[in-house]
Amino acid sequence: MATTRRDFLKVASVTGLALGLRLDAGEGAPAALAPNAWIRVGRDGRVRVTVGKSEMGQGVRTALPMIVADELGVDWERVDLAQAEPGPDFRHLGTGGSMSIQASWMPLRRAAAAAREMLVQAAAQAWGVAPATCRVERGEVLHPPTGRRTGFGRLVQAAARLPVPREPRLAETRTLIGRPTRRVDGPRIVDGRAVYGLDVALPGMRHAAVARCPVPGGKALRWDEAAVRALPGVQAVIPIDSGVAVVADGTHAALAAAAALRATWDPGPHAGFSSEAFRAVLADRVARPGVPARRAGDADAALARAARRLTAEYEFPWQAHATLEPPNCVAHVKAGGCDLWTGTQSPNEVQARAAKLLGVDPARVRVRVPLLGGGFGRRLSSEFALEAVQVSRAAGGPIQLVWSREDDLRHDRFHPMSLHRLEAALDGGGLQAWAHRIAAPSILLSWMEGRRGDGLVSAETNGAADLPYRIPHIRVDYAEAPCHLPLGWWRAIEAMPNVFARECFLDECAAALGRDPLALRRELLAGAETRDVGGERVDLGRLRGVLDLAAARAGWASPPPPGRARGLACSAYDAHTYCALVAEVATDGAGWKVARIVAAVDCGIVVNPLGLAGNVESGVLWGLSALRTAITFKAGQVEQTSLSDLPIAQMADAPAIEVHLVPSQAPPTGIGEPPVPLVIPAVLNAVHALTGTRIRRLPLS
């Protein structure tokens, strides 16, 4: 069993690629060269790459085929793509944890290198030359000594009869990797041809929506079915596990009927739950010792004897994912099986759970994954697909089930509220001790449905226990605050609140010491060696490098213009990707606005610089949104019902964003999440520099 969030996502990301190798290309007259599950070279010379990750705006359907095309040596314009479906070759297709490029890099290169070697060997045998004297270029095999060349398509039949190399030699030069490349699906998204889950339409398909108890986890006791059946377009009313489903001839009719359903609900034992009451629970937990996550030296003794001691508490609110495309699924339950179309980050989990629900072999459940209109971890769960399966089974025929916006906000798998107590000992002009206690519900425990694993504490203290700074005495502990609400992975997960508190409090320490925030961080990151920080190996030189780059490009050494101020933050996300952000805020009437963000990133080899920049930019906007958004509970219910209740960043809120890359030949790492946790602390540190006000509680009023 995966016992940490990272283990869970690594299993979902890596294993699927490891299963693609085929040891024999087969017999007969093949129509294509398909040495593994990922690559198919056709007789027309076109290369089809099967993508095993869900596309939700991060550009993975461009970046992964780029890896294959570069290693194979085929022209980019001759590459097509297909979306993987769960099956014998694709047992783990999870997308999350910023792992897509990192986990796919070597497996895809090896898969492409194997195909390339087979094509080269086929050409060499036909020409009677040594394979080492041949090379590939733009979809052709060349023999420079004789000038002979032939296209991949002409070599397919001969190559397909060769054994698949077990240890193919990887290419030493790159022609496509590192080239800014526009998304392959961009034009189709712009002109409306792209297919998202909501766009799927089947002959005879009906539409469904679910009326749910306003209190998460509540159940329907009774309802007025006759009144709903009398509404226009309504065809059926079906009780399911999560509520009462209404089937209609259109989405609007189904949603309207579900909203109009008059039901008596049993809210269960949590009808009195509120955000404020739970905050009191967190305050109690954060005041008492928690489970150790990291110990270095004796922080408590150092704090007790400190001549100067600094203490602060930081608060992060409940959050929802609020994807622009609400959860949806098309299900067609048939005799002995089921077909599903859903934008999911966990196709195999959807397949397995649907099969269990229907009592059939998973091979009888086919899952197709269209484009996702936002993921952010929300679509790692599968409840909306299981609802569609239940309705289709009861109603007969294909059903498209769509959640309303109200449903999505009120019945999300939430990111939990957390409270952070930080203490520092400031002696001798420096930072001698650091303590960080986190009180929060456990996302991992909720996700694992109560099954505890050894990684519980490390999962909840990510971004805190891996504090990279050289401080003699460190204590980080986690105080679990159990909660009934369903919790889920959210972009940057625990690092979001933990790094917010960490990097803001470090600025408080700098101010108390009379130190420049950049200078203090550089001092605490002195040395170029890789060192262990809370069980992670962090290269301090790389982290200091992005910090210096961001500061230099932001003009940190020069005073900002009047009415402006700067703040910064840095992190080694999961000890893999190194990021630093400088935020510049400016006075705006009676308040302030974020005018500029400068980001520096070291994530190893960059496959697609254009895609990387887009991920950083979207991460900045996600962080700016999280400054102002929150989910609140009263009488057991979510108080927010629409996007108008969540001030998500819009185009007018977007600052100027600069993205600067550190050239590197290290293996590539993730970028979807690493910049995100730095936005809030960088901005709030700048706000303090501008106004003198230290903001420790979110959301902003």
PAPAPA-235193 format. One line per 10 residues: number of its first residue (from 1); their letters; for each residue z, x, y of C-alpha. Coordinates in Angstrom, 1 decimal. Example, Ala and Ser with C-alpha at 12.3 -4.5 7.8 and 13.67 -1.06 7.14 Angstrom:
2
1	as	7.8 12.3 -4.5 | 7.1 13.7 -1.1 $
This chain:
701
1	mattrrdflk	0.0 0.0 0.0 | -0.8 1.3 3.5 | 2.5 1.7 5.2 | 1.5 2.4 8.8 | -1.0 0.9 11.2 | -3.1 4.0 11.1 | -3.0 4.2 7.2 | -4.0 0.6 7.1 | -7.0 1.1 9.4 | -8.0 4.4 7.8 $
11	vasvtglalg	-8.2 2.8 4.4 | -10.3 0.0 5.9 | -12.6 2.5 7.7 | -13.0 5.5 5.4 | -13.1 4.2 1.9 | -16.1 2.0 2.5 | -18.2 5.1 3.3 | -16.9 7.0 0.4 | -18.3 4.5 -2.1 | -22.0 4.8 -1.1 $
21	lrldagegap	-23.1 7.7 -3.3 | -25.5 6.9 -6.1 | -25.8 9.7 -8.7 | -29.2 8.6 -9.9 | -32.1 7.3 -7.9 | -33.4 5.3 -10.8 | -36.6 5.0 -12.8 | -40.0 3.3 -12.3 | -42.1 3.3 -9.2 | -39.6 2.8 -6.4 $
31	aalapnawir	-40.7 1.1 -3.2 | -38.2 3.2 -1.2 | -35.9 6.1 -1.3 | -32.4 4.8 -1.4 | -30.1 7.6 -2.6 | -27.0 5.8 -1.3 | -25.9 2.5 0.0 | -26.4 3.5 3.6 | -30.0 4.8 3.9 | -33.3 3.5 2.8 $
41	vgrdgrvrvt	-36.6 5.3 3.5 | -39.6 3.0 3.1 | -43.2 3.9 2.2 | -44.1 3.2 5.9 | -41.8 6.0 6.9 | -39.3 3.7 8.6 | -35.6 4.4 7.9 | -33.2 1.5 7.5 | -29.5 2.4 8.1 | -26.9 0.0 6.9 $
51	vgksemgqgv	-24.0 -0.2 9.4 | -20.6 -0.7 7.9 | -18.8 -1.5 11.1 | -18.6 -4.7 13.1 | -20.3 -4.5 16.5 | -18.0 -6.0 19.2 | -19.4 -4.2 22.3 | -18.4 -0.7 21.4 | -21.9 0.4 20.5 | -21.3 1.2 16.9 $
61	rtalpmivad	-24.6 -0.2 15.8 | -26.3 2.5 17.9 | -24.0 5.4 17.4 | -23.8 5.3 13.6 | -27.6 5.2 13.1 | -27.9 8.0 15.6 | -25.8 10.2 13.2 | -28.1 9.4 10.3 | -31.3 9.9 12.3 | -30.2 13.2 13.7 $
71	elgvdwervd	-29.1 14.6 10.3 | -32.2 13.1 8.5 | -34.6 14.4 11.1 | -36.4 11.1 11.8 | -37.7 9.9 15.1 | -35.2 7.4 16.7 | -37.9 4.8 17.3 | -38.5 4.6 13.5 | -34.9 3.6 12.7 | -34.0 0.0 11.8 $
81	laqaepgpdf	-30.5 -1.2 11.0 | -28.9 -3.7 8.7 | -25.3 -5.0 8.7 | -23.3 -4.3 5.6 | -21.8 -7.2 3.6 | -18.8 -6.9 1.3 | -19.9 -6.0 -2.2 | -19.8 -3.2 -4.9 | -21.2 -0.6 -2.4 | -19.1 -1.8 0.5 $
91	rhlgtggsms	-15.5 -2.5 -0.5 | -13.8 -1.6 2.7 | -15.7 -2.5 5.9 | -12.8 -2.7 8.4 | -13.4 -1.9 12.0 | -10.4 -0.9 14.1 | -8.1 1.9 15.2 | -10.9 3.7 17.1 | -11.9 5.1 13.7 | -15.6 4.1 13.4 $
101	iqaswmplrr	-17.2 7.4 14.5 | -14.3 9.6 13.3 | -14.4 8.1 9.8 | -18.2 7.8 9.5 | -19.2 11.2 10.9 | -19.1 13.3 7.7 | -19.9 10.6 5.1 | -23.0 9.5 7.0 | -24.1 13.1 7.6 | -23.8 13.9 3.9 $
111	aaaaaremlv	-25.7 10.7 3.0 | -28.5 11.6 5.4 | -28.5 15.3 4.3 | -28.9 14.2 0.7 | -31.9 12.1 1.5 | -33.4 14.9 3.6 | -33.0 17.4 0.8 | -34.7 15.0 -1.6 | -37.7 14.5 0.7 | -38.0 18.3 1.3 $
121	qaaaqawgva	-37.8 19.0 -2.4 | -40.5 16.5 -3.2 | -42.8 18.0 -0.6 | -42.0 21.5 -1.8 | -42.8 20.6 -5.4 | -46.1 19.0 -4.3 | -47.1 22.1 -2.4 | -45.7 24.6 -4.9 | -43.5 26.3 -2.3 | -39.8 27.0 -2.0 $
131	patcrverge	-37.8 24.2 -0.3 | -36.1 26.8 1.9 | -39.4 27.5 3.6 | -39.8 23.8 4.7 | -38.1 21.9 7.5 | -38.1 18.4 8.8 | -39.2 17.2 12.2 | -39.5 13.6 13.5 | -40.0 12.0 10.2 | -42.2 14.6 8.6 $
141	vlhpptgrrt	-41.6 17.6 6.3 | -43.3 20.7 7.6 | -44.2 24.0 5.9 | -44.6 26.4 8.8 | -46.2 29.3 6.8 | -49.2 27.2 5.8 | -49.1 24.6 8.5 | -48.9 21.7 6.0 | -47.0 18.6 6.9 | -46.6 15.1 5.5 $
151	gfgrlvqaaa	-44.6 12.0 6.5 | -41.5 10.8 4.8 | -43.2 7.6 3.6 | -45.7 9.6 1.5 | -42.9 11.4 -0.3 | -40.7 8.3 -1.1 | -41.9 7.8 -4.7 | -41.6 11.4 -5.7 | -38.3 11.9 -3.9 | -36.7 8.8 -5.4 $
161	rlpvpreprl	-37.1 10.3 -8.9 | -35.1 13.4 -8.0 | -31.3 13.6 -8.6 | -29.2 13.0 -5.6 | -27.6 16.3 -4.4 | -23.9 16.3 -4.7 | -23.3 18.9 -2.0 | -26.2 18.7 0.4 | -26.4 21.3 3.2 | -25.8 19.9 6.6 $
171	aetrtligrp	-28.2 20.5 9.5 | -27.3 23.3 11.8 | -29.1 22.0 14.9 | -29.0 18.6 16.6 | -31.7 16.8 18.5 | -30.3 13.3 19.0 | -26.6 13.7 18.9 | -25.3 14.1 22.4 | -28.3 12.4 24.0 | -27.5 9.4 26.2 $
181	trrvdgpriv	-29.0 6.5 24.3 | -29.1 2.9 25.2 | -27.7 0.3 22.8 | -30.3 -0.9 20.3 | -29.2 -4.5 20.6 | -29.0 -4.4 24.4 | -32.3 -6.1 25.1 | -31.5 -8.9 22.6 | -28.1 -9.5 24.2 | -29.6 -9.7 27.7 $
191	dgravygldv	-32.4 -12.1 26.8 | -30.3 -14.3 24.5 | -31.9 -13.5 21.2 | -28.8 -11.7 19.8 | -26.9 -13.8 17.3 | -23.1 -14.1 17.7 | -20.9 -16.3 15.5 | -21.3 -19.3 17.8 | -25.1 -18.9 17.5 | -25.3 -19.4 13.7 $
201	alpgmrhaav	-26.9 -22.7 12.8 | -27.7 -24.0 9.3 | -29.7 -27.1 8.3 | -27.4 -30.0 8.0 | -24.5 -28.2 9.6 | -21.7 -30.2 11.1 | -19.0 -29.1 13.4 | -15.2 -29.0 13.2 | -12.2 -28.4 15.4 | -8.5 -28.5 14.5 $
211	arcpvpggka	-5.6 -30.3 16.2 | -2.6 -28.0 16.0 | 1.1 -28.4 16.6 | 1.8 -27.1 20.2 | 4.6 -25.0 18.7 | 3.2 -22.1 16.5 | 4.1 -22.7 12.9 | 4.7 -26.5 13.3 | 3.3 -29.1 11.0 | 1.7 -32.5 11.4 $
221	lrwdeaavra	3.7 -35.4 10.0 | 1.4 -38.3 10.8 | -1.6 -39.1 13.0 | -3.8 -42.0 14.2 | -6.9 -41.4 12.1 | -8.5 -44.7 12.9 | -8.5 -44.0 16.7 | -10.2 -40.6 16.2 | -12.8 -42.0 13.8 | -13.8 -44.5 16.4 $
231	lpgvqavipi	-14.8 -41.7 18.9 | -18.5 -40.9 19.3 | -19.9 -38.4 16.8 | -16.8 -38.2 14.6 | -17.5 -38.2 10.9 | -14.3 -37.2 9.1 | -10.6 -36.3 9.7 | -9.3 -33.8 7.2 | -5.7 -32.4 7.0 | -5.6 -28.6 6.4 $
241	dsgvavvadg	-2.9 -26.0 6.2 | -2.8 -25.3 10.0 | -3.2 -28.9 11.3 | -5.7 -31.7 11.3 | -9.4 -31.0 11.3 | -11.9 -33.3 12.9 | -15.6 -33.1 11.7 | -18.2 -34.3 14.1 | -21.9 -34.0 14.8 | -21.5 -31.5 17.6 $
251	thaalaaaaa	-19.0 -28.9 18.8 | -18.2 -30.8 22.0 | -17.5 -34.0 20.0 | -15.3 -32.1 17.5 | -13.2 -30.4 20.2 | -12.8 -33.6 22.3 | -11.7 -35.6 19.2 | -9.2 -32.9 18.2 | -7.8 -32.9 21.7 | -7.5 -36.7 21.6 $
261	lratwdpgph	-5.8 -36.8 18.2 | -2.4 -38.6 18.6 | -0.1 -36.9 16.1 | 3.6 -36.6 15.4 | 4.5 -33.0 14.9 | 7.4 -31.3 13.2 | 7.8 -28.2 15.5 | 10.1 -26.5 13.0 | 13.1 -24.4 13.8 | 11.6 -22.6 16.8 $
271	agfsseafra	11.1 -25.5 19.3 | 13.7 -23.9 21.6 | 12.1 -20.5 21.8 | 11.4 -19.1 25.3 | 10.4 -15.8 26.8 | 13.5 -15.5 28.9 | 15.8 -16.1 25.9 | 14.0 -13.5 23.9 | 14.3 -11.1 26.7 | 18.0 -11.4 26.4 $
281	vladrvarpg	17.6 -10.5 22.7 | 15.7 -7.4 23.6 | 18.3 -6.4 26.3 | 21.0 -6.6 23.6 | 18.9 -4.5 21.1 | 17.9 -1.8 23.6 | 21.5 -1.3 24.6 | 22.5 -0.3 21.0 | 21.3 2.6 18.8 | 18.1 2.1 16.9 $
291	vparragdad	16.4 3.7 13.9 | 15.5 7.3 14.7 | 11.8 8.1 15.1 | 12.1 11.6 16.5 | 15.0 14.1 17.0 | 14.8 17.5 18.6 | 17.9 19.3 19.6 | 20.8 17.0 20.6 | 19.6 14.7 23.4 | 22.8 12.6 23.5 $
301	aalaraarrl	25.0 15.7 24.0 | 22.7 17.1 26.6 | 22.7 13.8 28.5 | 26.5 13.6 28.3 | 27.0 17.0 29.9 | 24.1 16.7 32.4 | 24.9 17.4 36.0 | 22.2 14.9 36.9 | 21.1 12.0 34.8 | 18.3 9.5 35.3 $
311	taeyefpwqa	18.1 6.1 33.6 | 15.5 3.4 33.8 | 14.3 0.3 31.9 | 10.7 -0.8 31.6 | 9.4 -4.1 30.4 | 6.1 -5.1 28.9 | 5.3 -8.8 28.3 | 3.8 -10.9 25.5 | 0.0 -10.6 25.5 | -3.0 -12.4 24.0 $
321	hatleppncv	-6.4 -11.0 23.1 | -8.4 -13.7 25.0 | -11.8 -12.7 23.6 | -14.6 -14.3 25.5 | -16.0 -15.7 22.2 | -13.2 -17.8 20.7 | -12.6 -17.5 16.9 | -15.2 -19.3 14.8 | -16.8 -19.4 11.4 | -19.6 -21.1 9.6 $
331	ahvkaggcdl	-18.7 -21.9 6.0 | -20.8 -23.5 3.2 | -18.8 -24.1 0.1 | -21.0 -24.7 -2.9 | -20.5 -25.0 -6.6 | -18.7 -21.8 -7.8 | -18.8 -20.0 -4.5 | -19.2 -19.9 -0.7 | -21.3 -18.5 2.1 | -19.6 -17.4 5.3 $
341	wtgtqspnev	-20.9 -16.3 8.7 | -18.2 -15.0 11.0 | -17.6 -12.4 13.6 | -14.8 -10.5 11.8 | -13.4 -7.0 11.9 | -12.3 -7.3 8.2 | -15.1 -8.7 6.1 | -13.6 -7.7 2.8 | -10.3 -9.4 3.6 | -12.2 -12.6 4.6 $
351	qaraakllgv	-14.0 -12.4 1.3 | -10.9 -11.8 -0.8 | -8.9 -14.5 0.9 | -11.6 -17.1 0.7 | -12.1 -16.3 -2.9 | -8.4 -16.7 -3.6 | -8.4 -20.0 -1.7 | -11.3 -21.3 -3.8 | -10.2 -19.8 -7.0 | -13.4 -17.9 -7.6 $
361	dparvrvrvp	-14.4 -14.3 -8.1 | -14.9 -12.5 -4.8 | -18.5 -11.7 -5.8 | -19.1 -15.4 -5.4 | -18.2 -15.3 -1.7 | -20.9 -13.9 0.6 | -19.8 -12.8 4.1 | -22.3 -12.1 6.8 | -21.1 -10.5 10.0 | -23.0 -11.4 13.3 $
371	llgggfgrrl	-22.2 -9.8 16.6 | -18.6 -10.3 17.9 | -18.0 -11.6 21.4 | -15.0 -9.3 21.7 | -12.6 -8.1 19.0 | -9.7 -6.0 20.3 | -7.9 -6.5 17.0 | -8.0 -10.3 17.1 | -10.7 -10.5 14.5 | -8.8 -8.3 12.0 $
381	ssefaleavq	-7.1 -11.6 10.9 | -8.9 -14.2 8.9 | -7.2 -17.5 9.5 | -10.1 -19.2 11.3 | -12.4 -18.3 8.4 | -10.0 -19.9 5.9 | -9.8 -23.0 8.0 | -13.6 -23.3 7.9 | -13.6 -22.9 4.1 | -11.0 -25.7 3.7 $
391	vsraaggpiq	-13.0 -28.0 5.9 | -16.3 -27.3 4.2 | -14.8 -27.8 0.7 | -13.3 -31.1 1.7 | -16.3 -32.4 3.8 | -19.1 -31.0 1.7 | -21.9 -29.0 3.2 | -22.0 -26.4 5.9 | -19.4 -26.5 8.7 | -19.1 -24.5 11.9 $
401	lvwsreddlr	-15.5 -24.5 12.9 | -14.7 -23.4 16.5 | -11.3 -22.8 18.1 | -10.8 -24.1 21.6 | -9.7 -21.7 24.3 | -6.3 -23.5 24.3 | -6.0 -22.9 20.6 | -6.9 -19.3 20.9 | -4.2 -18.6 23.6 | -1.5 -20.8 22.0 $
411	hdrfhpmslh	-2.1 -19.7 18.4 | -3.1 -16.1 18.7 | -1.6 -13.2 16.8 | 0.3 -11.9 19.8 | 1.1 -8.5 21.1 | 4.8 -8.5 21.4 | 7.1 -8.2 24.4 | 9.1 -5.0 24.5 | 11.9 -3.4 26.5 | 12.3 0.3 27.0 $
421	rleaaldggg	15.4 2.3 27.9 | 14.7 5.8 29.1 | 17.2 8.5 30.0 | 16.7 12.1 31.2 | 18.9 15.1 31.9 | 17.8 17.0 34.9 | 19.5 20.4 35.1 | 18.5 23.7 36.5 | 15.5 22.3 38.3 | 13.9 21.1 35.1 $
431	lqawahriaa	13.9 18.4 32.4 | 16.4 19.3 29.7 | 16.7 16.1 27.7 | 14.7 12.9 27.1 | 15.7 9.7 25.3 | 13.5 6.7 24.8 | 14.6 3.6 23.0 | 12.1 0.8 22.2 | 13.3 -2.7 21.5 | 10.5 -5.0 20.2 $
441	psillswmeg	9.4 -7.0 17.2 | 7.4 -5.2 14.6 | 3.7 -5.8 14.6 | 3.3 -4.0 11.2 | 6.1 -6.0 9.6 | 4.5 -9.3 10.8 | 1.1 -8.1 9.6 | 2.4 -7.1 6.2 | 4.1 -10.6 5.9 | 7.6 -9.2 5.8 $
451	rrgdglvsae	6.9 -6.4 3.2 | 8.5 -3.3 4.6 | 7.0 0.2 4.3 | 8.1 3.7 5.2 | 5.9 3.7 8.2 | 7.5 0.9 10.1 | 9.3 3.0 12.7 | 6.4 5.4 13.2 | 4.0 2.5 13.8 | 6.2 0.9 16.5 $
461	tngaadlpyr	6.9 4.2 18.3 | 3.3 5.5 18.6 | 2.9 6.9 22.1 | 6.6 7.6 22.3 | 7.7 9.6 19.3 | 4.6 11.8 19.7 | 5.7 12.8 23.3 | 3.7 16.0 23.8 | 5.9 17.6 26.5 | 8.1 20.7 25.8 $
471	iphirvdyae	11.6 19.3 26.4 | 14.5 21.0 24.6 | 16.3 17.8 23.6 | 14.5 14.6 22.5 | 15.6 11.4 21.0 | 13.2 8.5 20.3 | 14.4 5.5 18.4 | 13.3 1.9 17.6 | 15.4 -1.2 17.7 | 13.7 -4.0 15.8 $
481	apchlplgww	14.0 -7.4 17.4 | 12.8 -9.9 14.7 | 10.6 -12.8 15.9 | 9.0 -15.7 14.2 | 5.7 -15.5 16.1 | 2.6 -14.1 14.3 | 1.8 -10.6 15.7 | -1.4 -8.7 15.5 | -3.2 -5.5 16.5 | -4.1 -5.4 20.1 $
491	raieampnvf	-6.3 -2.8 21.9 | -4.2 0.4 21.9 | -1.4 -1.4 20.1 | 2.1 0.1 20.6 | 0.8 3.0 22.7 | 0.1 0.5 25.5 | 3.7 -0.3 26.4 | 5.2 3.0 25.1 | 2.9 5.3 27.2 | 3.3 3.0 30.2 $
501	arecfldeca	7.1 3.5 30.1 | 6.8 7.2 29.1 | 4.3 8.3 31.8 | 5.9 6.3 34.6 | 9.4 7.6 33.8 | 8.1 11.2 33.7 | 6.9 10.6 37.3 | 10.4 9.3 38.1 | 11.7 12.6 36.8 | 9.2 14.6 38.9 $
511	aalgrdplal	10.2 12.7 42.0 | 13.9 13.3 41.3 | 13.2 17.0 40.8 | 11.1 17.2 43.9 | 8.2 18.3 41.8 | 4.5 17.5 41.9 | 3.7 15.2 38.9 | 0.7 17.3 37.9 | 2.6 20.6 38.2 | 5.5 19.2 36.1 $
521	rrellagaet	3.2 18.0 33.4 | 1.4 21.4 33.3 | 4.7 23.2 33.0 | 5.8 20.9 30.1 | 2.4 21.5 28.4 | 2.5 25.3 28.7 | 1.0 27.3 25.9 | -2.3 26.9 24.1 | -1.1 26.6 20.5 | -1.1 23.4 18.4 $
531	rdvggervdl	2.4 22.2 17.9 | 4.1 19.5 15.9 | 5.3 16.6 18.1 | 7.0 13.9 16.1 | 5.0 14.5 12.9 | 1.7 14.9 14.8 | -0.2 18.1 15.5 | -1.2 18.2 19.2 | -3.3 20.9 20.8 | -1.5 21.5 24.1 $
541	grlrgvldla	-4.4 23.5 25.5 | -6.8 20.6 25.0 | -4.4 18.1 26.5 | -3.8 20.4 29.5 | -7.6 20.8 29.7 | -8.3 17.1 30.3 | -5.4 16.9 32.7 | -6.8 19.8 34.8 | -10.3 18.3 34.7 | -9.3 14.9 35.8 $
551	aaragwaspp	-7.1 16.3 38.6 | -9.9 18.6 39.8 | -12.6 15.9 39.8 | -10.2 13.5 41.6 | -9.4 16.1 44.3 | -5.7 16.2 43.4 | -5.2 19.5 45.3 | -6.3 17.8 48.6 | -4.3 15.0 50.3 | -5.9 11.6 49.9 $
561	ppgrarglac	-7.3 9.8 52.9 | -4.9 7.8 55.0 | -3.9 4.5 53.3 | -4.6 5.9 49.9 | -2.5 7.6 47.2 | -3.1 8.9 43.7 | -1.2 8.8 40.4 | -1.9 10.3 37.0 | -1.1 10.0 33.3 | -2.2 11.9 30.1 $
571	saydahtyca	-2.0 11.5 26.4 | -3.1 12.7 23.0 | -3.9 9.4 21.4 | -2.9 9.4 17.7 | -3.0 13.2 18.2 | -6.8 13.0 18.0 | -8.4 12.2 21.3 | -7.2 13.9 24.5 | -7.4 11.8 27.7 | -6.2 12.0 31.3 $
581	lvaevatdga	-6.6 9.5 34.1 | -6.2 9.8 37.8 | -5.9 6.5 39.7 | -6.5 6.1 43.4 | -5.1 3.1 45.1 | -5.7 1.9 48.7 | -4.0 -0.5 51.1 | -5.7 -3.9 51.1 | -4.3 -6.2 53.7 | -0.6 -6.7 52.9 $
591	gwkvarivaa	-1.1 -5.3 49.5 | -3.0 -2.7 47.6 | -6.0 -2.4 45.3 | -7.3 0.1 42.7 | -10.2 1.9 44.4 | -11.0 4.7 42.0 | -10.4 5.8 38.5 | -11.2 9.4 37.3 | -11.1 9.9 33.5 | -11.4 13.1 31.6 $
601	vdcgivvnpl	-11.9 12.9 27.8 | -11.9 15.5 25.0 | -12.9 13.6 21.8 | -14.8 16.4 20.1 | -18.6 16.1 19.5 | -19.9 13.2 21.5 | -22.5 11.2 19.6 | -23.7 9.0 22.5 | -22.4 9.9 26.0 | -23.7 6.6 27.3 $
611	glagnvesgv	-21.7 4.7 24.8 | -18.6 6.8 25.3 | -18.7 6.1 29.1 | -19.0 2.4 28.4 | -16.0 2.5 26.2 | -13.9 4.3 28.8 | -15.1 1.9 31.5 | -14.2 -1.2 29.4 | -10.8 0.5 28.5 | -10.1 0.8 32.2 $
621	lwglsalrta	-10.8 -2.8 32.8 | -8.7 -3.8 29.8 | -5.8 -1.8 31.3 | -6.2 -3.3 34.8 | -6.2 -6.8 33.2 | -3.0 -6.0 31.3 | -1.3 -5.2 34.7 | -1.5 -8.8 35.6 | -1.7 -10.9 32.4 | 1.1 -12.2 30.3 $
631	itfkagqveq	1.8 -14.9 27.8 | 5.0 -16.9 28.3 | 6.9 -19.3 26.1 | 8.9 -22.4 27.0 | 10.2 -25.0 24.5 | 8.5 -23.0 21.7 | 5.1 -23.4 23.3 | 2.7 -21.0 25.1 | 2.5 -22.0 28.7 | -1.0 -20.6 29.3 $
641	tslsdlpiaq	-3.9 -22.9 28.2 | -7.1 -21.4 29.8 | -8.5 -18.2 31.2 | -7.6 -19.5 34.7 | -4.0 -18.9 33.6 | -4.7 -15.3 32.8 | -6.0 -13.2 35.7 | -8.3 -11.0 33.6 | -10.1 -8.3 35.6 | -13.4 -9.5 36.9 $
651	madapaievh	-16.4 -7.6 38.4 | -14.9 -7.8 41.9 | -11.7 -6.1 40.6 | -13.6 -3.1 39.1 | -13.0 0.2 40.9 | -15.3 3.1 41.0 | -15.0 4.7 37.5 | -15.9 8.3 36.8 | -16.0 9.7 33.2 | -16.0 13.4 32.6 $
661	lvpsqapptg	-16.3 15.0 29.2 | -14.9 18.3 27.9 | -17.7 20.0 25.9 | -16.5 20.5 22.4 | -17.7 21.3 18.9 | -14.6 19.8 17.2 | -15.3 16.9 14.9 | -15.6 13.6 16.8 | -12.7 11.3 17.3 | -12.2 7.8 18.6 $
671	igeppvplvi	-12.7 6.5 22.1 | -12.3 2.7 22.1 | -8.5 2.8 22.6 | -7.4 6.3 23.8 | -8.0 5.8 27.6 | -6.4 2.3 27.6 | -2.7 3.2 27.6 | -3.1 5.5 30.6 | -4.4 3.0 33.1 | -1.2 1.2 33.8 $
681	pavlnavhal	1.0 4.3 34.4 | -1.7 6.0 36.4 | -2.1 3.0 38.7 | 1.7 2.3 39.0 | 2.4 6.0 39.7 | -0.2 5.8 42.5 | 1.4 2.6 43.8 | 4.7 4.4 44.0 | 3.1 7.2 45.9 | 1.5 4.8 48.3 $
691	tgtrirrlpl	4.4 2.3 48.9 | 7.5 3.9 47.6 | 8.1 1.0 45.2 | 8.6 1.7 41.6 | 7.3 -1.1 39.4 | 9.0 -1.2 36.0 | 8.4 -4.8 34.9 | 5.1 -6.4 34.1 | 3.1 -8.5 34.8 | 2.6 -7.8 38.5 $
701	s	3.5 -10.9 40.6 $
